[in-house]
């Protein structure tokens, strides 16, 4: 029995190792290509280790392309979207789980239904609204668009997390003279921190990687976001693959770093709210 268990365990590790390798291969190829020079890429030979490691692709991104502006725009829009969406989602999640009010079920249904429409259906209405209120080519317009997309799902996530926090804590705090806002800030938010972290990471990823709305609603070069800037590296007659791969690595680094440092909160947040008390 022990031998069979060891064989099964070795088989599982083998399957996981092969799956991990298949997932990592494109990433490794992207990293390798970013450090190659153009002649080595165009010679047609497949080499995993660059013959000559060079950082010229990374330097060109900030010398020949306005990647500093792309980064600035993406950081501003993503940070503002996450902060606003989380503020509304936390308040909504707390209100839904702690109060019973007329239309509560209809409100929850409406929030869920908004996520069922394909984003492409909303592109023209958003464009018309932005044009009418002169919000095209502005950070404010993009933030409003992204907030409207992230708040509904973030609200559902926060509702699930806060339902796992016993209401007896609120009642005990109110006996001690705490207001609802103070209870939310001092008691509920610290206990719901894994859920808040997981929801914030979801909101950040959705905003950071969004391409369609950013490519349509922003025409000014200095206000474009990283996904749009990376898409523009695909030239009509020539593609600098090393520049493209370097841009992809630089674009993904902030999200990867944030995930690494908040991994424990994110993993805890995946199971938070699964069991009600």
C-alpha positions as a Markdown table, in Angstrom:
| # | Residue | x | y | z |
|---|---|---|---|---|
| 1 | Unk | 0.0 | 0.0 | 0.0 |
| 2 | Unk | 2.8 | 2.4 | 0.8 |
| 3 | Unk | 4.5 | 1.6 | -2.5 |
| 4 | Unk | 1.3 | 2.2 | -4.4 |
| 5 | Unk | 0.8 | 5.5 | -2.5 |
| 6 | Unk | 4.3 | 6.6 | -3.4 |
| 7 | Unk | 3.7 | 5.8 | -7.1 |
| 8 | Unk | 0.5 | 7.7 | -7.1 |
| 9 | Unk | 2.2 | 10.7 | -5.4 |
| 10 | Unk | 5.1 | 10.6 | -8.0 |
| 11 | Unk | 2.5 | 10.4 | -10.8 |
| 12 | Unk | 0.7 | 13.5 | -9.5 |
| 13 | Unk | 4.0 | 15.4 | -9.1 |
| 14 | Unk | 4.9 | 14.4 | -12.7 |
| 15 | Unk | 1.6 | 15.6 | -14.1 |
| 16 | Unk | 1.9 | 18.9 | -12.1 |
| 17 | Unk | 5.5 | 19.4 | -13.3 |
| 18 | Unk | 4.6 | 18.9 | -16.9 |
| 19 | Unk | 1.6 | 21.3 | -16.6 |
| 20 | Unk | 3.7 | 23.9 | -14.9 |
| 21 | Unk | 6.4 | 23.6 | -17.6 |
| 22 | Unk | 3.8 | 24.1 | -20.3 |
| 23 | Unk | 2.5 | 27.2 | -18.6 |
| 24 | Unk | 6.0 | 28.6 | -17.9 |
| 25 | Unk | 7.4 | 28.0 | -21.4 |
| 26 | Unk | 5.8 | 31.1 | -23.0 |
| 27 | Unk | 6.9 | 33.2 | -20.1 |
| 28 | Unk | 10.5 | 31.9 | -20.3 |
| 29 | Unk | 10.5 | 32.5 | -24.1 |
| 30 | Unk | 9.2 | 36.1 | -23.6 |
| 31 | Unk | 12.0 | 36.8 | -21.0 |
| 32 | Unk | 14.6 | 35.3 | -23.3 |
| 33 | Unk | 13.5 | 37.2 | -26.4 |
| 34 | Unk | 13.5 | 40.5 | -24.5 |
| 35 | Unk | 17.3 | 40.2 | -23.8 |
| 36 | Unk | 18.2 | 39.3 | -27.5 |
| 37 | Unk | 19.3 | 41.8 | -30.1 |
| 38 | Unk | 17.4 | 42.1 | -33.4 |
| 39 | Unk | 19.8 | 40.1 | -35.7 |
| 40 | Unk | 19.7 | 37.1 | -33.3 |
| 41 | Unk | 15.9 | 37.2 | -33.4 |
| 42 | Unk | 15.6 | 37.5 | -37.1 |
| 43 | Unk | 18.1 | 34.7 | -38.0 |
| 44 | Unk | 15.4 | 32.1 | -37.6 |
| 45 | Unk | 17.2 | 29.9 | -35.0 |
| 46 | Unk | 15.5 | 28.9 | -31.8 |
| 47 | Unk | 17.8 | 29.7 | -28.8 |
| 48 | Unk | 16.5 | 29.8 | -25.2 |
| 49 | Unk | 19.7 | 31.5 | -23.9 |
| 50 | Unk | 20.6 | 34.7 | -25.7 |
| 51 | Unk | 24.0 | 34.6 | -27.4 |
| 52 | Unk | 24.6 | 38.2 | -26.2 |
| 53 | Unk | 22.5 | 39.5 | -23.4 |
| 54 | Unk | 21.5 | 43.1 | -24.1 |
| 55 | Unk | 19.2 | 45.6 | -22.5 |
| 56 | Unk | 18.7 | 47.7 | -25.6 |
| 57 | Unk | 15.0 | 46.7 | -26.0 |
| 58 | Unk | 14.3 | 48.0 | -22.5 |
| 59 | Unk | 16.1 | 51.2 | -23.1 |
| 60 | Unk | 14.3 | 51.8 | -26.5 |
| 61 | Unk | 11.0 | 51.6 | -24.8 |
| 62 | Unk | 11.6 | 54.8 | -22.9 |
| 63 | Unk | 13.8 | 56.5 | -25.5 |
| 64 | Unk | 11.9 | 55.8 | -28.7 |
| 65 | Unk | 8.4 | 55.3 | -27.3 |
| 66 | Unk | 6.4 | 57.3 | -24.7 |
| 67 | Unk | 6.3 | 54.3 | -22.3 |
| 68 | Unk | 6.8 | 56.6 | -19.3 |
| 69 | Unk | 3.5 | 58.3 | -20.2 |
| 70 | Unk | 1.8 | 55.0 | -20.7 |
| 71 | Unk | 2.9 | 53.9 | -17.2 |
| 72 | Unk | 1.8 | 57.1 | -15.6 |
| 73 | Unk | -1.6 | 56.9 | -17.2 |
| 74 | Unk | -2.1 | 53.3 | -16.2 |
| 75 | Unk | -1.0 | 53.9 | -12.6 |
| 76 | Unk | -3.3 | 56.9 | -12.2 |
| 77 | Unk | -6.4 | 55.3 | -13.8 |
| 78 | Unk | -5.9 | 51.9 | -12.0 |
| 79 | Unk | -5.2 | 53.3 | -8.6 |
| 80 | Unk | -8.2 | 55.7 | -8.7 |
| 81 | Unk | -10.4 | 52.9 | -10.0 |
| 82 | Unk | -9.4 | 50.5 | -7.3 |
| 83 | Unk | -9.8 | 53.0 | -4.5 |
| 84 | Unk | -13.2 | 54.2 | -5.7 |
| 85 | Unk | -14.5 | 50.8 | -6.5 |
| 86 | Unk | -13.4 | 49.3 | -3.1 |
| 87 | Unk | -15.0 | 52.2 | -1.2 |
| 88 | Unk | -18.3 | 51.7 | -2.9 |
| 89 | Unk | -18.1 | 47.8 | -2.7 |
| 90 | Unk | -17.2 | 47.8 | 1.1 |
| 91 | Unk | -20.1 | 50.2 | 1.9 |
| 92 | Unk | -22.5 | 48.2 | -0.3 |
| 93 | Unk | -21.4 | 44.9 | 1.0 |
| 94 | Unk | -21.9 | 46.0 | 4.6 |
| 95 | Unk | -25.2 | 47.6 | 3.9 |
| 96 | Unk | -26.6 | 44.5 | 2.1 |
| 97 | Unk | -25.5 | 42.1 | 4.8 |
| 98 | Unk | -26.5 | 44.3 | 7.8 |
| 99 | Unk | -29.8 | 45.9 | 6.8 |
| 100 | Unk | -33.1 | 44.6 | 5.5 |
| 101 | Unk | -34.8 | 47.2 | 3.2 |
| 102 | Unk | -37.5 | 47.2 | 0.5 |
| 103 | Unk | -36.0 | 46.3 | -2.9 |
| 104 | Unk | -33.0 | 44.5 | -1.5 |
| 105 | Unk | -33.5 | 41.4 | -3.6 |
| 106 | Unk | -34.2 | 43.6 | -6.7 |
| 107 | Unk | -31.0 | 45.5 | -6.1 |
| 108 | Unk | -28.9 | 42.4 | -5.8 |
| 109 | Unk | -30.5 | 41.0 | -9.0 |
| 110 | Unk | -29.8 | 44.3 | -10.8 |
| 111 | Unk | -26.2 | 44.3 | -9.7 |
| 112 | Unk | -25.8 | 40.7 | -11.0 |
| 113 | Unk | -27.5 | 41.4 | -14.3 |
| 114 | Unk | -25.2 | 44.2 | -15.1 |
| 115 | Unk | -22.4 | 41.7 | -15.4 |
| 116 | Unk | -24.2 | 39.6 | -18.0 |
| 117 | Unk | -23.9 | 42.1 | -20.8 |
| 118 | Unk | -20.8 | 41.8 | -23.1 |
| 119 | Unk | -18.5 | 44.8 | -22.8 |
| 120 | Unk | -18.7 | 45.5 | -26.6 |
| 121 | Unk | -22.5 | 46.3 | -26.2 |
| 122 | Unk | -21.6 | 49.2 | -23.9 |
| 123 | Unk | -18.9 | 50.6 | -26.0 |
| 124 | Unk | -21.0 | 52.9 | -28.2 |
| 125 | Unk | -23.2 | 54.2 | -25.3 |
| 126 | Unk | -20.1 | 54.9 | -23.3 |
| 127 | Unk | -18.5 | 56.7 | -26.2 |
| 128 | Unk | -21.6 | 58.8 | -26.8 |
| 129 | Unk | -21.7 | 59.7 | -23.1 |
| 130 | Unk | -18.0 | 60.6 | -22.9 |
| 131 | Unk | -18.4 | 62.7 | -26.1 |
| 132 | Unk | -21.5 | 64.5 | -24.7 |
| 133 | Unk | -19.9 | 65.4 | -21.4 |
| 134 | Unk | -16.4 | 66.2 | -23.0 |
| 135 | Unk | -14.7 | 63.4 | -21.1 |
| 136 | Unk | -12.9 | 61.8 | -24.0 |
| 137 | Unk | -9.2 | 61.9 | -23.7 |
| 138 | Unk | -9.4 | 62.4 | -19.9 |
| 139 | Unk | -8.5 | 60.4 | -16.9 |
| 140 | Unk | -11.9 | 61.2 | -15.3 |
| 141 | Unk | -13.7 | 59.6 | -18.2 |
| 142 | Unk | -11.7 | 56.4 | -18.1 |
| 143 | Unk | -12.0 | 56.1 | -14.4 |
| 144 | Unk | -15.7 | 56.4 | -14.5 |
| 145 | Unk | -15.9 | 53.7 | -17.2 |
| 146 | Unk | -13.8 | 51.3 | -15.3 |
| 147 | Unk | -15.5 | 52.0 | -12.0 |
| 148 | Unk | -18.9 | 51.2 | -13.5 |
| 149 | Unk | -17.5 | 47.8 | -14.6 |
| 150 | Unk | -15.8 | 46.8 | -11.4 |
| 151 | Unk | -18.2 | 48.0 | -8.7 |
| 152 | Unk | -21.0 | 45.4 | -9.4 |
| 153 | Unk | -18.7 | 42.3 | -9.2 |
| 154 | Unk | -16.7 | 43.7 | -6.3 |
| 155 | Unk | -20.0 | 44.4 | -4.4 |
| 156 | Unk | -20.9 | 40.7 | -4.8 |
| 157 | Unk | -17.5 | 39.6 | -3.6 |
| 158 | Unk | -17.6 | 41.9 | -0.5 |
| 159 | Unk | -21.2 | 40.7 | 0.2 |
| 160 | Unk | -20.0 | 37.1 | 0.4 |
| 161 | Unk | -17.0 | 38.0 | 2.6 |
| 162 | Unk | -19.0 | 40.1 | 5.1 |
| 163 | Unk | -21.8 | 37.5 | 5.4 |
| 164 | Unk | -19.2 | 35.3 | 7.1 |
| 165 | Unk | -18.7 | 37.9 | 9.9 |
| 166 | Unk | -21.2 | 37.4 | 12.7 |
| 167 | Unk | -23.6 | 40.2 | 13.3 |
| 168 | Unk | -23.2 | 39.7 | 17.0 |
| 169 | Unk | -20.0 | 41.7 | 16.7 |
| 170 | Unk | -22.0 | 44.7 | 15.5 |
| 171 | Unk | -24.5 | 44.4 | 18.3 |
| 172 | Unk | -21.7 | 44.2 | 20.9 |
| 173 | Unk | -20.0 | 47.3 | 19.5 |
| 174 | Unk | -23.3 | 49.2 | 19.4 |
| 175 | Unk | -23.8 | 48.5 | 23.0 |
| 176 | Unk | -20.4 | 50.1 | 23.7 |
| 177 | Unk | -21.6 | 53.2 | 21.8 |
| 178 | Unk | -20.0 | 52.6 | 18.4 |
| 179 | Unk | -21.6 | 54.2 | 15.4 |
| 180 | Unk | -22.2 | 52.1 | 12.2 |
| 181 | Unk | -19.3 | 53.9 | 10.4 |
| 182 | Unk | -16.9 | 53.3 | 13.3 |
| 183 | Unk | -18.0 | 49.6 | 13.4 |
| 184 | Unk | -17.3 | 49.2 | 9.7 |
| 185 | Unk | -13.8 | 50.9 | 10.0 |
| 186 | Unk | -12.6 | 49.5 | 13.3 |
| 187 | Unk | -14.2 | 46.0 | 13.4 |
| 188 | Unk | -15.5 | 44.8 | 10.0 |
| 189 | Unk | -12.8 | 46.0 | 7.7 |
| 190 | Unk | -9.9 | 44.4 | 9.7 |
| 191 | Unk | -11.8 | 41.1 | 9.8 |
| 192 | Unk | -12.6 | 41.3 | 6.1 |
| 193 | Unk | -9.1 | 42.2 | 5.1 |
| 194 | Unk | -8.5 | 39.0 | 3.1 |
| 195 | Unk | -11.7 | 39.6 | 1.2 |
| 196 | Unk | -10.8 | 43.2 | 0.6 |
| 197 | Unk | -7.3 | 42.3 | -0.7 |
| 198 | Unk | -8.7 | 39.6 | -3.0 |
| 199 | Unk | -11.3 | 42.0 | -4.4 |
| 200 | Unk | -8.8 | 44.8 | -4.8 |
| 201 | Unk | -6.4 | 42.5 | -6.7 |
| 202 | Unk | -9.3 | 41.5 | -9.0 |
| 203 | Unk | -10.2 | 45.2 | -9.6 |
| 204 | Unk | -6.6 | 46.0 | -10.3 |
| 205 | Unk | -6.1 | 43.2 | -12.8 |
| 206 | Unk | -9.3 | 44.1 | -14.7 |
| 207 | Unk | -8.3 | 47.7 | -15.0 |
| 208 | Unk | -4.6 | 47.2 | -15.7 |
| 209 | Unk | -5.1 | 44.8 | -18.6 |
| 210 | Unk | -8.2 | 46.5 | -20.2 |
| 211 | Unk | -7.7 | 47.3 | -23.8 |
| 212 | Unk | -10.9 | 47.9 | -25.7 |
| 213 | Unk | -12.3 | 51.0 | -23.9 |
| 214 | Unk | -8.9 | 52.5 | -23.6 |
| 215 | Unk | -8.1 | 52.2 | -27.3 |
| 216 | Unk | -11.5 | 53.8 | -28.3 |
| 217 | Unk | -11.9 | 56.5 | -25.6 |
| 218 | Unk | -8.3 | 57.8 | -25.6 |
| 219 | Unk | -6.7 | 59.2 | -28.7 |
| 220 | Unk | -4.1 | 61.5 | -27.1 |
| 221 | Unk | -0.7 | 59.7 | -27.1 |
| 222 | Unk | 0.4 | 60.8 | -23.7 |
| 223 | Unk | -2.8 | 59.6 | -22.0 |
| 224 | Unk | -2.8 | 56.1 | -23.5 |
| 225 | Unk | -2.5 | 53.1 | -21.2 |
| 226 | Unk | 0.0 | 50.2 | -21.3 |
| 227 | Unk | -2.1 | 47.7 | -23.2 |
| 228 | Unk | -2.8 | 50.2 | -25.9 |
| 229 | Unk | 0.9 | 51.2 | -26.1 |
| 230 | Unk | 1.9 | 47.5 | -26.3 |
| 231 | Unk | -0.6 | 47.0 | -29.1 |
| 232 | Unk | 0.9 | 49.9 | -31.1 |
| 233 | Unk | 4.3 | 48.1 | -31.1 |
| 234 | Unk | 2.8 | 45.8 | -33.8 |
| 235 | Unk | 4.0 | 47.8 | -36.8 |
| 236 | Unk | 2.5 | 47.6 | -40.3 |
| 237 | Unk | 5.7 | 46.5 | -42.0 |
| 238 | Unk | 7.9 | 45.3 | -39.1 |
| 239 | Unk | 7.6 | 44.1 | -35.6 |
| 240 | Unk | 10.4 | 44.5 | -33.0 |
| 241 | Unk | 9.8 | 41.3 | -31.1 |
| 242 | Unk | 12.4 | 42.1 | -28.5 |
| 243 | Unk | 10.8 | 45.5 | -27.8 |
| 244 | Unk | 7.4 | 43.8 | -27.7 |
| 245 | Unk | 8.5 | 41.2 | -25.2 |
| 246 | Unk | 10.3 | 43.7 | -23.0 |
| 247 | Unk | 7.1 | 45.9 | -23.0 |
| 248 | Unk | 5.1 | 42.9 | -21.8 |
| 249 | Unk | 7.5 | 42.1 | -19.0 |
| 250 | Unk | 7.6 | 45.7 | -17.8 |
| 251 | Unk | 3.8 | 45.9 | -18.0 |
| 252 | Unk | 3.2 | 42.8 | -15.9 |
| 253 | Unk | 5.8 | 43.4 | -13.2 |
| 254 | Unk | 3.7 | 45.7 | -10.9 |
| 255 | Unk | 0.8 | 43.3 | -10.8 |
| 256 | Unk | 3.1 | 40.3 | -10.2 |
| 257 | Unk | 4.9 | 42.1 | -7.4 |
| 258 | Unk | 1.7 | 43.1 | -5.7 |
| 259 | Unk | 0.4 | 39.6 | -6.0 |
| 260 | Unk | 3.5 | 38.2 | -4.4 |
| 261 | Unk | 3.3 | 40.5 | -1.4 |
| 262 | Unk | -0.4 | 40.0 | -1.0 |
| 263 | Unk | -0.6 | 36.3 | -1.8 |
| 264 | Unk | -1.5 | 35.2 | 1.7 |
| 265 | Unk | -4.4 | 37.6 | 1.8 |
| 266 | Unk | -5.5 | 36.6 | -1.7 |
| 267 | Unk | -5.5 | 32.9 | -1.0 |
| 268 | Unk | -7.4 | 33.5 | 2.3 |
| 269 | Unk | -9.8 | 35.7 | 0.4 |
| 270 | Unk | -10.7 | 32.9 | -2.0 |
| 271 | Unk | -12.2 | 30.8 | 0.8 |
| 272 | Unk | -13.5 | 33.7 | 3.0 |
| 273 | Unk | -17.2 | 33.8 | 2.9 |
| 274 | Unk | -17.6 | 30.2 | 1.8 |
| 275 | Unk | -18.9 | 29.2 | 5.3 |
| 276 | Unk | -21.5 | 31.3 | 7.1 |
| 277 | Unk | -21.5 | 31.5 | 10.9 |
